[in-house]
Amino acid sequence: GRRGTATDVAVLGATGRPAMAAAIVAATTVEWLLAGRHRVAGMAGLAEMVEPLAFMSELAERGLQASIFEGERGSPEA
């Protein structure tokens, strides 16, 4: 993504027990869609569909731990 004029690599994630995390993300996604809280209509990935920080905040309220992974892009040969 971009921060101002700079390119930045950051991956947002939620951690927890796998089955619990999957259920919380799925349920929260459906609730957001039904409430009209999505940014795009049609086929899209979750990161495009919702406002990421607000979504991660809601996942944290439901018991998942929000994580941010920052780094550099790897080379195609890596």
All heavy atoms as TSV, in Angstrom:
chain	resi	resn	atom	element	x	y	z
A	1	GLY	N	N	0.808	-1.178	0.000
A	1	GLY	CA	C	0.000	0.000	0.000
A	1	GLY	C	C	0.853	1.243	0.000
A	1	GLY	O	O	2.056	1.180	-0.163
A	2	ARG	N	N	0.205	2.336	0.200
A	2	ARG	CA	C	0.899	3.624	0.203
A	2	ARG	C	C	0.617	4.375	1.500
A	2	ARG	O	O	-0.469	4.322	2.025
A	2	ARG	CB	C	0.444	4.480	-0.966
A	2	ARG	CG	C	0.823	3.913	-2.291
A	2	ARG	CD	C	0.699	4.995	-3.359
A	2	ARG	NE	N	1.048	4.460	-4.642
A	2	ARG	CZ	C	2.291	4.402	-5.112
A	2	ARG	NH1	N	3.272	4.859	-4.390
A	2	ARG	NH2	N	2.532	3.900	-6.299
A	3	ARG	N	N	1.655	5.050	1.977
A	3	ARG	CA	C	1.534	5.997	3.078
A	3	ARG	C	C	2.075	7.301	2.547
A	3	ARG	O	O	3.283	7.442	2.362
A	3	ARG	CB	C	2.348	5.549	4.282
A	3	ARG	CG	C	1.739	4.405	5.024
A	3	ARG	CD	C	2.481	4.148	6.308
A	3	ARG	NE	N	2.035	2.873	6.858
A	3	ARG	CZ	C	2.497	2.360	7.957
A	3	ARG	NH1	N	3.437	2.973	8.631
A	3	ARG	NH2	N	2.031	1.218	8.395
A	4	GLY	N	N	1.184	8.200	2.248
A	4	GLY	CA	C	1.607	9.448	1.623
A	4	GLY	C	C	2.129	9.142	0.228
A	4	GLY	O	O	1.449	8.535	-0.581
A	5	THR	N	N	3.376	9.506	-0.032
A	5	THR	CA	C	3.965	9.236	-1.346
A	5	THR	C	C	4.848	7.997	-1.343
A	5	THR	O	O	5.335	7.581	-2.386
A	5	THR	CB	C	4.806	10.446	-1.811
A	5	THR	OG1	O	5.821	10.700	-0.842
A	5	THR	CG2	C	3.926	11.679	-1.993
A	6	ALA	N	N	5.052	7.399	-0.171
A	6	ALA	CA	C	5.915	6.222	-0.067
A	6	ALA	C	C	5.114	4.928	-0.207
A	6	ALA	O	O	3.952	4.862	0.168
A	6	ALA	CB	C	6.622	6.223	1.288
A	7	THR	N	N	5.767	3.920	-0.755
A	7	THR	CA	C	5.173	2.588	-0.833
A	7	THR	C	C	5.554	1.838	0.431
A	7	THR	O	O	6.699	1.894	0.871
A	7	THR	CB	C	5.699	1.837	-2.067
A	7	THR	OG1	O	5.351	2.583	-3.233
A	7	THR	CG2	C	5.094	0.460	-2.169
A	8	ASP	N	N	4.595	1.155	1.024
A	8	ASP	CA	C	4.826	0.457	2.280
A	8	ASP	C	C	4.214	-0.934	2.198
A	8	ASP	O	O	3.166	-1.117	1.582
A	8	ASP	CB	C	4.173	1.244	3.423
A	8	ASP	CG	C	4.642	0.792	4.782
A	8	ASP	OD1	O	5.680	0.108	4.880
A	8	ASP	OD2	O	3.963	1.115	5.766
A	9	VAL	N	N	4.872	-1.913	2.802
A	9	VAL	CA	C	4.353	-3.274	2.834
A	9	VAL	C	C	3.915	-3.587	4.258
A	9	VAL	O	O	4.721	-3.559	5.187
A	9	VAL	CB	C	5.426	-4.296	2.377
A	9	VAL	CG1	C	4.878	-5.708	2.479
A	9	VAL	CG2	C	5.875	-3.999	0.958
A	10	ALA	N	N	2.621	-3.833	4.445
A	10	ALA	CA	C	2.083	-4.218	5.747
A	10	ALA	C	C	0.919	-5.168	5.511
A	10	ALA	O	O	0.079	-4.938	4.647
A	10	ALA	CB	C	1.612	-3.004	6.527
A	11	VAL	N	N	0.917	-6.247	6.254
A	11	VAL	CA	C	-0.162	-7.227	6.163
A	11	VAL	C	C	-0.881	-7.237	7.501
A	11	VAL	O	O	-0.254	-7.401	8.550
A	11	VAL	CB	C	0.390	-8.639	5.846
A	11	VAL	CG1	C	-0.719	-9.670	5.852
A	11	VAL	CG2	C	1.124	-8.633	4.509
A	12	LEU	N	N	-2.196	-7.028	7.465
A	12	LEU	CA	C	-2.992	-7.079	8.688
A	12	LEU	C	C	-3.538	-8.489	8.840
A	12	LEU	O	O	-3.939	-9.114	7.863
A	12	LEU	CB	C	-4.150	-6.086	8.610
A	12	LEU	CG	C	-3.769	-4.627	8.370
A	12	LEU	CD1	C	-5.028	-3.785	8.271
A	12	LEU	CD2	C	-2.871	-4.116	9.465
A	13	GLY	N	N	-3.557	-8.977	10.052
A	13	GLY	CA	C	-4.078	-10.308	10.291
A	13	GLY	C	C	-4.722	-10.398	11.658
A	13	GLY	O	O	-4.571	-9.516	12.501
A	14	ALA	N	N	-5.456	-11.468	11.851
A	14	ALA	CA	C	-6.078	-11.748	13.144
A	14	ALA	C	C	-5.664	-13.151	13.544
A	14	ALA	O	O	-5.712	-14.068	12.727
A	14	ALA	CB	C	-7.590	-11.645	13.043
A	15	THR	N	N	-5.238	-13.302	14.784
A	15	THR	CA	C	-4.789	-14.605	15.236
A	15	THR	C	C	-5.662	-15.120	16.370
A	15	THR	O	O	-6.210	-14.351	17.156
A	15	THR	CB	C	-3.322	-14.558	15.701
A	15	THR	OG1	O	-3.195	-13.591	16.743
A	15	THR	CG2	C	-2.396	-14.172	14.560
A	16	GLY	N	N	-5.775	-16.407	16.410
A	16	GLY	CA	C	-6.555	-17.092	17.431
A	16	GLY	C	C	-6.589	-18.569	17.091
A	16	GLY	O	O	-5.944	-19.006	16.137
A	17	ARG	N	N	-7.316	-19.327	17.869
A	17	ARG	CA	C	-7.478	-20.740	17.535
A	17	ARG	C	C	-8.113	-20.827	16.152
A	17	ARG	O	O	-9.077	-20.106	15.869
A	17	ARG	CB	C	-8.325	-21.432	18.588
A	17	ARG	CG	C	-7.600	-21.503	19.922
A	17	ARG	CD	C	-8.352	-22.199	21.029
A	17	ARG	NE	N	-9.342	-23.141	20.593
A	17	ARG	CZ	C	-10.486	-23.374	21.217
A	17	ARG	NH1	N	-10.762	-22.703	22.321
A	17	ARG	NH2	N	-11.338	-24.257	20.777
A	18	PRO	N	N	-7.589	-21.669	15.255
A	18	PRO	CA	C	-8.033	-21.664	13.858
A	18	PRO	C	C	-9.547	-21.745	13.650
A	18	PRO	O	O	-10.110	-20.947	12.901
A	18	PRO	CB	C	-7.321	-22.868	13.252
A	18	PRO	CG	C	-6.072	-22.995	14.064
A	18	PRO	CD	C	-6.488	-22.616	15.464
A	19	ALA	N	N	-10.211	-22.680	14.281
A	19	ALA	CA	C	-11.660	-22.817	14.070
A	19	ALA	C	C	-12.409	-21.597	14.596
A	19	ALA	O	O	-13.342	-21.101	13.958
A	19	ALA	CB	C	-12.180	-24.085	14.734
A	20	MET	N	N	-11.986	-21.103	15.754
A	20	MET	CA	C	-12.628	-19.932	16.343
A	20	MET	C	C	-12.393	-18.702	15.464
A	20	MET	O	O	-13.316	-17.928	15.186
A	20	MET	CB	C	-12.084	-19.682	17.750
A	20	MET	CG	C	-12.795	-18.568	18.493
A	20	MET	SD	S	-12.193	-18.380	20.174
A	20	MET	CE	C	-10.835	-17.270	19.913
A	21	ALA	N	N	-11.157	-18.526	14.999
A	21	ALA	CA	C	-10.834	-17.369	14.158
A	21	ALA	C	C	-11.621	-17.405	12.856
A	21	ALA	O	O	-12.170	-16.391	12.430
A	21	ALA	CB	C	-9.330	-17.331	13.879
A	22	ALA	N	N	-11.708	-18.574	12.238
A	22	ALA	CA	C	-12.455	-18.691	10.986
A	22	ALA	C	C	-13.927	-18.351	11.192
A	22	ALA	O	O	-14.531	-17.642	10.376
A	22	ALA	CB	C	-12.308	-20.102	10.422
A	23	ALA	N	N	-14.505	-18.835	12.277
A	23	ALA	CA	C	-15.923	-18.566	12.553
A	23	ALA	C	C	-16.159	-17.087	12.833
A	23	ALA	O	O	-17.136	-16.504	12.345
A	23	ALA	CB	C	-16.395	-19.415	13.733
A	24	ILE	N	N	-15.277	-16.458	13.609
A	24	ILE	CA	C	-15.445	-15.042	13.941
A	24	ILE	C	C	-15.310	-14.179	12.695
A	24	ILE	O	O	-16.108	-13.262	12.472
A	24	ILE	CB	C	-14.446	-14.615	15.037
A	24	ILE	CG1	C	-14.828	-15.273	16.371
A	24	ILE	CG2	C	-14.384	-13.095	15.181
A	24	ILE	CD1	C	-13.794	-15.094	17.466
A	25	VAL	N	N	-14.319	-14.459	11.849
A	25	VAL	CA	C	-14.133	-13.673	10.622
A	25	VAL	C	C	-15.338	-13.861	9.698
A	25	VAL	O	O	-15.864	-12.887	9.151
A	25	VAL	CB	C	-12.817	-14.049	9.920
A	25	VAL	CG1	C	-12.745	-13.414	8.527
A	25	VAL	CG2	C	-11.624	-13.610	10.758
A	26	ALA	N	N	-15.796	-15.099	9.531
A	26	ALA	CA	C	-16.941	-15.354	8.645
A	26	ALA	C	C	-18.202	-14.659	9.158
A	26	ALA	O	O	-18.918	-14.002	8.393
A	26	ALA	CB	C	-17.172	-16.858	8.511
A	27	ALA	N	N	-18.485	-14.792	10.449
A	27	ALA	CA	C	-19.691	-14.185	11.010
A	27	ALA	C	C	-19.638	-12.658	10.931
A	27	ALA	O	O	-20.631	-12.014	10.573
A	27	ALA	CB	C	-19.879	-14.631	12.461
A	28	THR	N	N	-18.490	-12.088	11.237
A	28	THR	CA	C	-18.349	-10.635	11.188
A	28	THR	C	C	-18.496	-10.131	9.753
A	28	THR	O	O	-19.155	-9.115	9.505
A	28	THR	CB	C	-16.991	-10.200	11.776
A	28	THR	OG1	O	-16.882	-10.725	13.108
A	28	THR	CG2	C	-16.845	-8.691	11.816
A	29	THR	N	N	-17.930	-10.857	8.807
A	29	THR	CA	C	-18.050	-10.479	7.393
A	29	THR	C	C	-19.506	-10.474	6.957
A	29	THR	O	O	-19.978	-9.517	6.322
A	29	THR	CB	C	-17.237	-11.437	6.509
A	29	THR	OG1	O	-15.867	-11.400	6.918
A	29	THR	CG2	C	-17.341	-11.058	5.042
A	30	VAL	N	N	-20.245	-11.509	7.303
A	30	VAL	CA	C	-21.663	-11.579	6.925
A	30	VAL	C	C	-22.442	-10.439	7.570
A	30	VAL	O	O	-23.262	-9.789	6.921
A	30	VAL	CB	C	-22.264	-12.954	7.298
A	30	VAL	CG1	C	-23.776	-12.940	7.149
A	30	VAL	CG2	C	-21.654	-14.040	6.445
A	31	GLU	N	N	-22.185	-10.165	8.847
A	31	GLU	CA	C	-22.875	-9.066	9.520
A	31	GLU	C	C	-22.588	-7.732	8.834
A	31	GLU	O	O	-23.491	-6.922	8.651
A	31	GLU	CB	C	-22.462	-9.003	10.991
A	31	GLU	CG	C	-23.044	-10.130	11.817
A	31	GLU	CD	C	-22.598	-10.075	13.267
A	31	GLU	OE1	O	-21.947	-9.086	13.674
A	31	GLU	OE2	O	-22.900	-11.025	13.995
A	32	TRP	N	N	-21.349	-7.501	8.461
A	32	TRP	CA	C	-20.992	-6.258	7.776
A	32	TRP	C	C	-21.681	-6.170	6.426
A	32	TRP	O	O	-22.155	-5.101	6.040
A	32	TRP	CB	C	-19.478	-6.153	7.623
A	32	TRP	CG	C	-18.784	-5.612	8.841
A	32	TRP	CD1	C	-18.993	-5.988	10.144
A	32	TRP	CD2	C	-17.784	-4.625	8.876
A	32	TRP	NE1	N	-18.173	-5.288	10.972
A	32	TRP	CE2	C	-17.411	-4.446	10.222
A	32	TRP	CE3	C	-17.140	-3.881	7.896
A	32	TRP	CZ2	C	-16.446	-3.535	10.610
A	32	TRP	CZ3	C	-16.166	-2.976	8.289
A	32	TRP	CH2	C	-15.832	-2.809	9.627
A	33	LEU	N	N	-21.719	-7.259	5.686
A	33	LEU	CA	C	-22.387	-7.248	4.378
A	33	LEU	C	C	-23.872	-6.950	4.525
A	33	LEU	O	O	-24.424	-6.130	3.790
A	33	LEU	CB	C	-22.177	-8.574	3.655
A	33	LEU	CG	C	-20.779	-8.820	3.115
A	33	LEU	CD1	C	-20.653	-10.254	2.614
A	33	LEU	CD2	C	-20.441	-7.832	2.017
A	34	LEU	N	N	-24.532	-7.618	5.469
A	34	LEU	CA	C	-25.966	-7.405	5.670
A	34	LEU	C	C	-26.278	-5.991	6.145
A	34	LEU	O	O	-27.339	-5.454	5.848
A	34	LEU	CB	C	-26.518	-8.441	6.648
A	34	LEU	CG	C	-26.516	-9.886	6.146
A	34	LEU	CD1	C	-26.950	-10.831	7.262
A	34	LEU	CD2	C	-27.393	-10.041	4.915
A	35	ALA	N	N	-25.328	-5.392	6.871
A	35	ALA	CA	C	-25.518	-4.026	7.373
A	35	ALA	C	C	-25.096	-2.967	6.347
A	35	ALA	O	O	-25.201	-1.773	6.609
A	35	ALA	CB	C	-24.729	-3.828	8.664
A	36	GLY	N	N	-24.604	-3.405	5.184
A	36	GLY	CA	C	-24.178	-2.463	4.160
A	36	GLY	C	C	-22.856	-1.785	4.454
A	36	GLY	O	O	-22.570	-0.709	3.928
A	37	ARG	N	N	-22.022	-2.399	5.276
A	37	ARG	CA	C	-20.743	-1.787	5.654
A	37	ARG	C	C	-19.603	-2.189	4.718
A	37	ARG	O	O	-18.446	-2.110	5.089
A	37	ARG	CB	C	-20.389	-2.166	7.087
A	37	ARG	CG	C	-21.338	-1.560	8.108
A	37	ARG	CD	C	-20.946	-1.914	9.521
A	37	ARG	NE	N	-19.705	-1.246	9.894
A	37	ARG	CZ	C	-19.098	-1.434	11.052
A	37	ARG	NH1	N	-19.602	-2.267	11.938
A	37	ARG	NH2	N	-17.974	-0.808	11.330
A	38	HIS	N	N	-19.917	-2.610	3.517
A	38	HIS	CA	C	-18.871	-2.991	2.565
A	38	HIS	C	C	-18.571	-1.837	1.623
A	38	HIS	O	O	-19.414	-0.995	1.350
A	38	HIS	CB	C	-19.272	-4.244	1.786
A	38	HIS	CG	C	-20.635	-4.169	1.176
A	38	HIS	ND1	N	-20.862	-3.655	-0.072
A	38	HIS	CD2	C	-21.844	-4.520	1.666
A	38	HIS	CE1	C	-22.149	-3.706	-0.342
A	38	HIS	NE2	N	-22.773	-4.226	0.716
A	39	ARG	N	N	-17.333	-1.803	1.128
A	39	ARG	CA	C	-16.878	-0.703	0.275
A	39	ARG	C	C	-17.090	-0.989	-1.203
A	39	ARG	O	O	-17.116	-0.051	-1.994
A	39	ARG	CB	C	-15.398	-0.410	0.521
A	39	ARG	CG	C	-15.112	-0.003	1.947
A	39	ARG	CD	C	-13.713	0.506	2.139
A	39	ARG	NE	N	-12.701	-0.466	1.717
A	39	ARG	CZ	C	-11.412	-0.254	1.791
A	39	ARG	NH1	N	-10.953	0.879	2.253
A	39	ARG	NH2	N	-10.555	-1.166	1.397
A	40	VAL	N	N	-17.166	-2.241	-1.592
A	40	VAL	CA	C	-17.361	-2.594	-2.998
A	40	VAL	C	C	-18.489	-3.608	-3.100
A	40	VAL	O	O	-18.740	-4.369	-2.170
A	40	VAL	CB	C	-16.080	-3.183	-3.637
A	40	VAL	CG1	C	-14.966	-2.171	-3.672
A	40	VAL	CG2	C	-15.630	-4.439	-2.928
A	41	ALA	N	N	-19.153	-3.596	-4.238
A	41	ALA	CA	C	-20.195	-4.590	-4.503
A	41	ALA	C	C	-19.638	-5.599	-5.492
A	41	ALA	O	O	-18.773	-5.278	-6.297
A	41	ALA	CB	C	-21.431	-3.910	-5.074
A	42	GLY	N	N	-20.123	-6.805	-5.423
A	42	GLY	CA	C	-19.661	-7.830	-6.341
A	42	GLY	C	C	-18.518	-8.627	-5.752
A	42	GLY	O	O	-18.293	-8.644	-4.554
A	43	MET	N	N	-17.802	-9.277	-6.634
A	43	MET	CA	C	-16.729	-10.167	-6.212
A	43	MET	C	C	-15.500	-9.372	-5.790
A	43	MET	O	O	-15.030	-8.508	-6.528
A	43	MET	CB	C	-16.384	-11.095	-7.369
A	43	MET	CG	C	-15.497	-12.226	-7.022
A	43	MET	SD	S	-15.224	-13.176	-8.508
A	43	MET	CE	C	-15.944	-14.703	-8.028
A	44	ALA	N	N	-14.995	-9.631	-4.599
A	44	ALA	CA	C	-13.815	-8.934	-4.092
A	44	ALA	C	C	-13.229	-9.732	-2.939
A	44	ALA	O	O	-13.920	-10.527	-2.299
A	44	ALA	CB	C	-14.181	-7.535	-3.611
A	45	GLY	N	N	-11.987	-9.498	-2.666
A	45	GLY	CA	C	-11.358	-10.082	-1.497
A	45	GLY	C	C	-11.773	-9.313	-0.253
A	45	GLY	O	O	-12.211	-8.161	-0.336
A	46	LEU	N	N	-11.640	-9.939	0.885
A	46	LEU	CA	C	-12.062	-9.302	2.136
A	46	LEU	C	C	-11.328	-7.987	2.382
A	46	LEU	O	O	-11.925	-7.015	2.822
A	46	LEU	CB	C	-11.870	-10.267	3.309
A	46	LEU	CG	C	-12.321	-9.777	4.671
A	46	LEU	CD1	C	-13.794	-9.393	4.661
A	46	LEU	CD2	C	-12.048	-10.838	5.727
A	47	ALA	N	N	-10.048	-7.944	2.072
A	47	ALA	CA	C	-9.266	-6.714	2.303
A	47	ALA	C	C	-9.795	-5.540	1.492
A	47	ALA	O	O	-9.703	-4.396	1.914
A	47	ALA	CB	C	-7.802	-6.956	1.972
A	48	GLU	N	N	-10.353	-5.807	0.313
A	48	GLU	CA	C	-10.935	-4.746	-0.513
A	48	GLU	C	C	-12.347	-4.400	-0.062
A	48	GLU	O	O	-12.816	-3.292	-0.234
A	48	GLU	CB	C	-11.041	-5.193	-1.973
A	48	GLU	CG	C	-9.741	-5.487	-2.668
A	48	GLU	CD	C	-10.005	-6.065	-4.034
A	48	GLU	OE1	O	-10.261	-7.276	-4.131
A	48	GLU	OE2	O	-9.981	-5.284	-4.998
A	49	MET	N	N	-13.024	-5.380	0.485
A	49	MET	CA	C	-14.453	-5.273	0.753
A	49	MET	C	C	-14.773	-4.414	1.974
A	49	MET	O	O	-15.798	-3.748	2.015
A	49	MET	CB	C	-15.027	-6.671	0.962
A	49	MET	CG	C	-16.522	-6.753	0.913
A	49	MET	SD	S	-17.131	-8.434	1.163
A	49	MET	CE	C	-16.140	-9.395	0.051
A	50	VAL	N	N	-13.924	-4.448	2.989
A	50	VAL	CA	C	-14.217	-3.741	4.240
A	50	VAL	C	C	-13.139	-2.708	4.531
A	50	VAL	O	O	-12.050	-2.757	3.957
A	50	VAL	CB	C	-14.309	-4.731	5.427
A	50	VAL	CG1	C	-15.442	-5.708	5.237
A	50	VAL	CG2	C	-13.001	-5.459	5.650
A	51	GLU	N	N	-13.433	-1.794	5.437
A	51	GLU	CA	C	-12.420	-0.847	5.898
A	51	GLU	C	C	-11.547	-1.617	6.878
A	51	GLU	O	O	-12.014	-2.048	7.939
A	51	GLU	CB	C	-13.096	0.353	6.569
A	51	GLU	CG	C	-12.200	1.567	6.721
A	51	GLU	CD	C	-11.101	1.373	7.728
A	51	GLU	OE1	O	-11.405	1.074	8.885
A	51	GLU	OE2	O	-9.920	1.494	7.356
A	52	PRO	N	N	-10.284	-1.872	6.537
A	52	PRO	CA	C	-9.461	-2.818	7.288
A	52	PRO	C	C	-9.307	-2.527	8.781
A	52	PRO	O	O	-9.445	-3.444	9.594
A	52	PRO	CB	C	-8.105	-2.767	6.585
A	52	PRO	CG	C	-8.372	-2.212	5.242
A	52	PRO	CD	C	-9.567	-1.324	5.384
A	53	LEU	N	N	-9.004	-1.297	9.165
A	53	LEU	CA	C	-8.760	-1.027	10.586
A	53	LEU	C	C	-10.022	-1.180	11.425
A	53	LEU	O	O	-9.980	-1.722	12.530
A	53	LEU	CB	C	-8.134	0.345	10.770
A	53	LEU	CG	C	-6.736	0.500	10.134
A	53	LEU	CD1	C	-6.209	1.913	10.363
A	53	LEU	CD2	C	-5.780	-0.535	10.683
A	54	ALA	N	N	-11.150	-0.722	10.915
A	54	ALA	CA	C	-12.409	-0.888	11.640
A	54	ALA	C	C	-12.771	-2.366	11.763
A	54	ALA	O	O	-13.236	-2.825	12.809
A	54	ALA	CB	C	-13.535	-0.121	10.945
A	55	PHE	N	N	-12.549	-3.125	10.700
A	55	PHE	CA	C	-12.855	-4.557	10.717
A	55	PHE	C	C	-11.958	-5.275	11.723
A	55	PHE	O	O	-12.424	-6.086	12.524
A	55	PHE	CB	C	-12.682	-5.143	9.315
A	55	PHE	CG	C	-13.217	-6.536	9.175
A	55	PHE	CD1	C	-14.573	-6.756	8.995
A	55	PHE	CD2	C	-12.367	-7.631	9.204
A	55	PHE	CE1	C	-15.080	-8.044	8.860
A	55	PHE	CE2	C	-12.863	-8.919	9.071
A	55	PHE	CZ	C	-14.218	-9.128	8.898
A	56	MET	N	N	-10.664	-4.948	11.714
A	56	MET	CA	C	-9.734	-5.577	12.658
A	56	MET	C	C	-10.090	-5.211	14.095
A	56	MET	O	O	-9.993	-6.040	14.993
A	56	MET	CB	C	-8.293	-5.142	12.345
A	56	MET	CG	C	-7.776	-5.632	11.013
A	56	MET	SD	S	-7.760	-7.419	10.859
A	56	MET	CE	C	-6.567	-7.839	12.087
A	57	SER	N	N	-10.529	-3.986	14.308
A	57	SER	CA	C	-10.943	-3.555	15.643
A	57	SER	C	C	-12.132	-4.383	16.122
A	57	SER	O	O	-12.180	-4.816	17.278
A	57	SER	CB	C	-11.288	-2.071	15.618
A	57	SER	OG	O	-11.750	-1.652	16.869
A	58	GLU	N	N	-13.076	-4.619	15.229
A	58	GLU	CA	C	-14.240	-5.423	15.603
A	58	GLU	C	C	-13.846	-6.877	15.881
A	58	GLU	O	O	-14.359	-7.501	16.809
A	58	GLU	CB	C	-15.309	-5.360	14.522
A	58	GLU	CG	C	-16.588	-6.034	14.977
A	58	GLU	CD	C	-17.828	-5.475	14.330
A	58	GLU	OE1	O	-17.834	-4.314	13.895
A	58	GLU	OE2	O	-18.803	-6.228	14.288
A	59	LEU	N	N	-12.921	-7.409	15.097
A	59	LEU	CA	C	-12.448	-8.771	15.361
A	59	LEU	C	C	-11.776	-8.851	16.730
A	59	LEU	O	O	-11.963	-9.829	17.461
A	59	LEU	CB	C	-11.474	-9.229	14.270
A	59	LEU	CG	C	-12.044	-9.406	12.874
A	59	LEU	CD1	C	-10.938	-9.844	11.909
A	59	LEU	CD2	C	-13.207	-10.388	12.845
A	60	ALA	N	N	-11.027	-7.819	17.092
A	60	ALA	CA	C	-10.375	-7.787	18.404
A	60	ALA	C	C	-11.408	-7.750	19.524
A	60	ALA	O	O	-11.242	-8.414	20.556
A	60	ALA	CB	C	-9.431	-6.591	18.498
A	61	GLU	N	N	-12.501	-7.008	19.319
A	61	GLU	CA	C	-13.570	-6.960	20.316
A	61	GLU	C	C	-14.206	-8.338	20.496
A	61	GLU	O	O	-14.753	-8.630	21.556
A	61	GLU	CB	C	-14.644	-5.960	19.896
A	61	GLU	CG	C	-14.216	-4.519	19.995
A	61	GLU	CD	C	-15.259	-3.568	19.438
A	61	GLU	OE1	O	-16.412	-3.996	19.193
A	61	GLU	OE2	O	-14.910	-2.392	19.240
A	62	ARG	N	N	-14.150	-9.155	19.465
A	62	ARG	CA	C	-14.750	-10.489	19.513
A	62	ARG	C	C	-13.765	-11.566	19.952
A	62	ARG	O	O	-14.055	-12.743	19.873
A	62	ARG	CB	C	-15.344	-10.829	18.156
A	62	ARG	CG	C	-16.498	-9.914	17.810
A	62	ARG	CD	C	-16.992	-10.149	16.422
A	62	ARG	NE	N	-18.088	-9.244	16.121
A	62	ARG	CZ	C	-19.190	-9.602	15.491
A	62	ARG	NH1	N	-19.343	-10.839	15.068
A	62	ARG	NH2	N	-20.137	-8.726	15.271
A	63	GLY	N	N	-12.575	-11.164	20.371
A	63	GLY	CA	C	-11.653	-12.111	20.973
A	63	GLY	C	C	-10.443	-12.514	20.159
A	63	GLY	O	O	-9.633	-13.314	20.621
A	64	LEU	N	N	-10.279	-11.978	18.964
A	64	LEU	CA	C	-9.087	-12.293	18.186
A	64	LEU	C	C	-8.023	-11.240	18.444
A	64	LEU	O	O	-8.319	-10.109	18.805
A	64	LEU	CB	C	-9.408	-12.340	16.691
A	64	LEU	CG	C	-10.392	-13.419	16.262
A	64	LEU	CD1	C	-10.562	-13.399	14.749
A	64	LEU	CD2	C	-9.947	-14.793	16.726
A	65	GLN	N	N	-6.785	-11.625	18.255
A	65	GLN	CA	C	-5.682	-10.691	18.440
A	65	GLN	C	C	-5.288	-10.126	17.085
A	65	GLN	O	O	-5.000	-10.872	16.144
A	65	GLN	CB	C	-4.486	-11.399	19.062
A	65	GLN	CG	C	-3.308	-10.486	19.284
A	65	GLN	CD	C	-2.144	-11.194	19.942
A	65	GLN	OE1	O	-2.272	-12.300	20.438
A	65	GLN	NE2	N	-0.998	-10.558	19.936
A	66	ALA	N	N	-5.302	-8.816	16.966
A	66	ALA	CA	C	-4.904	-8.166	15.722
A	66	ALA	C	C	-3.383	-8.171	15.621
A	66	ALA	O	O	-2.681	-7.968	16.605
A	66	ALA	CB	C	-5.430	-6.733	15.684
A	67	SER	N	N	-2.884	-8.430	14.417
A	67	SER	CA	C	-1.449	-8.456	14.169
A	67	SER	C	C	-1.135	-7.648	12.923
A	67	SER	O	O	-1.917	-7.627	11.979
A	67	SER	CB	C	-0.974	-9.893	13.949
A	67	SER	OG	O	-1.278	-10.695	15.051
A	68	ILE	N	N	0.006	-7.002	12.938
A	68	ILE	CA	C	0.488	-6.282	11.763
A	68	ILE	C	C	1.870	-6.833	11.440
A	68	ILE	O	O	2.748	-6.870	12.296
A	68	ILE	CB	C	0.583	-4.763	12.005
A	68	ILE	CG1	C	-0.793	-4.192	12.341
A	68	ILE	CG2	C	1.176	-4.065	10.786
A	68	ILE	CD1	C	-0.774	-2.732	12.717
A	69	PHE	N	N	2.036	-7.274	10.221
A	69	PHE	CA	C	3.298	-7.797	9.737
A	69	PHE	C	C	3.846	-6.780	8.743
A	69	PHE	O	O	3.215	-6.500	7.736
A	69	PHE	CB	C	3.113	-9.152	9.071
A	69	PHE	CG	C	2.427	-10.147	9.951
A	69	PHE	CD1	C	1.053	-10.332	9.872
A	69	PHE	CD2	C	3.141	-10.889	10.879
A	69	PHE	CE1	C	0.404	-11.243	10.693
A	69	PHE	CE2	C	2.506	-11.793	11.704
A	69	PHE	CZ	C	1.127	-11.977	11.615
A	70	GLU	N	N	5.005	-6.199	9.057
A	70	GLU	CA	C	5.587	-5.199	8.183
A	70	GLU	C	C	6.880	-5.748	7.604
A	70	GLU	O	O	7.558	-6.551	8.230
A	70	GLU	CB	C	5.876	-3.923	8.953
A	70	GLU	CG	C	4.621	-3.270	9.493
A	70	GLU	CD	C	4.902	-1.966	10.181
A	70	GLU	OE1	O	4.901	-0.938	9.480
A	70	GLU	OE2	O	5.130	-1.995	11.389
A	71	GLY	N	N	7.196	-5.325	6.410
A	71	GLY	CA	C	8.436	-5.806	5.811
A	71	GLY	C	C	8.638	-5.270	4.413
A	71	GLY	O	O	7.987	-4.330	3.992
A	72	GLU	N	N	9.527	-5.900	3.735
A	72	GLU	CA	C	9.867	-5.533	2.369
A	72	GLU	C	C	9.342	-6.597	1.427
A	72	GLU	O	O	9.165	-7.757	1.803
A	72	GLU	CB	C	11.395	-5.450	2.230
A	72	GLU	CG	C	12.023	-4.415	3.102
A	72	GLU	CD	C	11.634	-2.994	2.708
A	72	GLU	OE1	O	11.492	-2.733	1.500
A	72	GLU	OE2	O	11.463	-2.164	3.610
A	73	ARG	N	N	9.100	-6.193	0.200
A	73	ARG	CA	C	8.715	-7.161	-0.809
A	73	ARG	C	C	9.902	-8.057	-1.110
A	73	ARG	O	O	11.020	-7.592	-1.241
A	73	ARG	CB	C	8.309	-6.453	-2.097
A	73	ARG	CG	C	6.990	-5.803	-1.974
A	73	ARG	CD	C	6.546	-5.326	-3.310
A	73	ARG	NE	N	5.326	-4.569	-3.063
A	73	ARG	CZ	C	4.725	-3.830	-3.930
A	73	ARG	NH1	N	5.208	-3.736	-5.143
A	73	ARG	NH2	N	3.633	-3.195	-3.633
A	74	GLY	N	N	9.618	-9.337	-1.234
A	74	GLY	CA	C	10.670	-10.267	-1.610
A	74	GLY	C	C	10.905	-10.212	-3.108
A	74	GLY	O	O	10.029	-9.799	-3.867
A	75	SER	N	N	12.071	-10.592	-3.528
A	75	SER	CA	C	12.332	-10.629	-4.968
A	75	SER	C	C	11.637	-11.832	-5.574
A	75	SER	O	O	11.410	-12.835	-4.903
A	75	SER	CB	C	13.837	-10.695	-5.219
A	75	SER	OG	O	14.335	-11.939	-4.760
A	76	PRO	N	N	11.294	-11.798	-6.849
A	76	PRO	CA	C	10.615	-12.925	-7.496
A	76	PRO	C	C	11.428	-14.214	-7.445
A	76	PRO	O	O	10.893	-15.296	-7.455
A	76	PRO	CB	C	10.430	-12.469	-8.942
A	76	PRO	CG	C	10.573	-10.989	-8.915
A	76	PRO	CD	C	11.447	-10.674	-7.741
A	77	GLU	N	N	12.769	-14.083	-7.331
A	77	GLU	CA	C	13.613	-15.267	-7.293
A	77	GLU	C	C	13.641	-15.915	-5.922
A	77	GLU	O	O	14.071	-17.049	-5.762
A	77	GLU	CB	C	15.065	-14.914	-7.682
A	77	GLU	CG	C	15.223	-14.385	-9.083
A	77	GLU	CD	C	14.949	-12.880	-9.172
A	77	GLU	OE1	O	15.280	-12.144	-8.206
A	77	GLU	OE2	O	14.401	-12.455	-10.183
A	78	ALA	N	N	13.185	-15.204	-4.889
A	78	ALA	CA	C	13.281	-15.710	-3.500
A	78	ALA	C	C	12.287	-16.812	-3.251
A	78	ALA	O	O	11.305	-17.011	-3.831
A	78	ALA	CB	C	13.060	-14.574	-2.526
